[in-house]
Amino acid sequence: NSVLTDRDEVAERAVRLATDNEVVAIDGTVVTVRARSICVHGDTPGAVELARAVRSALDAAGVGVYRFTN
């Protein structure tokens, strides 16, 4: 169950990671993480929709999205 495919869940987790520096482990433990990027794997079912949902949720939360290089 390590691959998430529910758009709402993925978007919610991305926002929580970006705003609160937290992820929830499979056992329910909250883990502090200082992430600098979020990756949506292209081979995940519905990857494009997941990426769009994440971007939309990050925008709605006021989280800036930036590219790695110029």
C-alpha positions as CSV (number, residue, x, y, z in Angstrom):
1,N,0.0,0.0,0.0
2,S,2.9,2.4,-0.5
3,V,1.6,3.8,-3.8
4,L,-1.2,6.2,-3.4
5,T,-3.7,6.8,-6.2
6,D,-6.5,8.8,-4.6
7,R,-6.2,12.4,-5.9
8,D,-7.7,14.0,-2.8
9,E,-5.4,12.0,-0.4
10,V,-2.3,12.7,-2.5
11,A,-3.1,16.4,-2.7
12,E,-3.8,16.6,1.0
13,R,-0.6,14.9,1.9
14,A,1.4,17.1,-0.4
15,V,0.0,20.2,1.2
16,R,0.6,18.9,4.7
17,L,4.2,18.1,3.7
18,A,4.7,21.6,2.3
19,T,3.0,23.5,5.0
20,D,3.5,21.5,8.2
21,N,6.6,19.5,7.3
22,E,4.7,16.3,8.2
23,V,3.9,12.9,6.6
24,V,1.8,10.1,8.1
25,A,3.5,6.7,8.0
26,I,1.5,3.6,7.2
27,D,1.2,2.8,10.9
28,G,-0.3,6.3,11.6
29,T,2.9,7.7,13.1
30,V,3.4,11.4,12.2
31,V,6.9,12.0,10.9
32,T,8.6,15.4,10.5
33,V,10.2,15.8,7.1
34,R,11.9,18.9,5.6
35,A,11.2,18.1,2.0
36,R,12.4,20.3,-0.8
37,S,10.5,18.6,-3.6
38,I,7.5,16.4,-4.3
39,C,7.7,13.7,-6.9
40,V,4.8,12.1,-8.7
41,H,6.0,9.0,-10.5
42,G,4.9,8.9,-14.1
43,D,4.2,5.2,-14.0
44,T,1.6,5.6,-11.2
45,P,-1.9,5.0,-12.4
46,G,-3.5,8.4,-13.1
47,A,-0.1,10.3,-12.7
48,V,-1.1,13.3,-14.7
49,E,-4.4,13.8,-12.7
50,L,-2.4,13.3,-9.5
51,A,0.1,16.0,-10.5
52,R,-2.7,18.4,-11.5
53,A,-4.5,17.8,-8.2
54,V,-1.3,18.4,-6.2
55,R,-0.5,21.6,-8.1
56,S,-4.0,22.9,-7.6
57,A,-4.0,22.1,-3.9
58,L,-0.6,23.7,-3.4
59,D,-1.7,26.8,-5.3
60,A,-4.9,27.0,-3.2
61,A,-2.8,26.7,0.0
62,G,-0.5,29.5,-1.1
63,V,2.5,27.3,-1.5
64,G,5.0,28.5,-4.1
65,V,6.0,26.0,-6.8
66,Y,9.4,26.5,-8.4
67,R,11.7,24.7,-10.8
68,F,15.0,23.4,-9.7
69,T,17.2,25.2,-12.3
70,N,17.0,28.3,-14.4
